């Protein structure tokens, strides 16, 4: 299957982030009695199983062969560890500092850290990306600041930065695997399967019985398919044609979507500064998509 253009890849990543943005609303409507970390671990496990099955059906034994190369094995191990770490770090960040500050430090730091990682790996960030990302990050601050009721606890902030680094890490690892010739489905299957193994201890939460209830199975199924497998299948196609730092910036669509769904479906209020922030995020994302057509997928 031919790669999409850089602009199309950017739009695919943006659409995937829109689907990710439904996660919080779905969890809020689910009445899940356990922790967000436990539910996240269950979602990763179910998604990993589905992706492994899809990869086996699509590629058979050929799905495994490209992953056995030494460079690919290293990328899989690091990428799976980053994916698992993101779940844990984001949970700790929101628990210690509140959802608003946790989201700001985790999702807001990811583009910056992805850009720094790219620079360290020889992918020099462009001025267009830096300007668009700066606008979007200012918007993110305005969007979440009115809801900030938590405290700037060092552990929570560190965990948020860890989540941002983890997201940047598995984005880069995914891109490395794609560049090494590993097909998109095996890339996702390997990363999710590895992350599921690492998260298995926290998936067995006291509320595990709820996950076996018909309502629980339905919620986990929707989260695993609609908010995980489907968006990641779209995301991996976009990442194949988009610079990792650009792809990370575009995922700021996720908190924007979550905010809009909260207003429309959960009756949450949107303050003036938050509305301005939403507009700035949208402007920054649009500028990123437009600029992506002129940015090499191997740069930022």
PEGI-V167700 format. One record per run of one state. SS is the DSSP state (A for helix, B for strand, O for the rest). FROM is the first residue (numbers start at 0). TO is the last residue. Records with the same first field share a line. If there is no record, write none. Layout:
SS = FROM-TO, FROM-TO
//
This chain:
O = 0-4, 20-21, 28-34, 59-60, 68-68, 97-97, 120-125, 145-152, 179-182, 203-206, 212-212, 239-242, 250-251, 265-270, 292-299
A = 5-19, 22-27, 35-58, 61-67, 69-96, 98-119, 126-144, 153-178, 183-202, 207-211, 213-238, 243-249, 252-264, 271-291
//
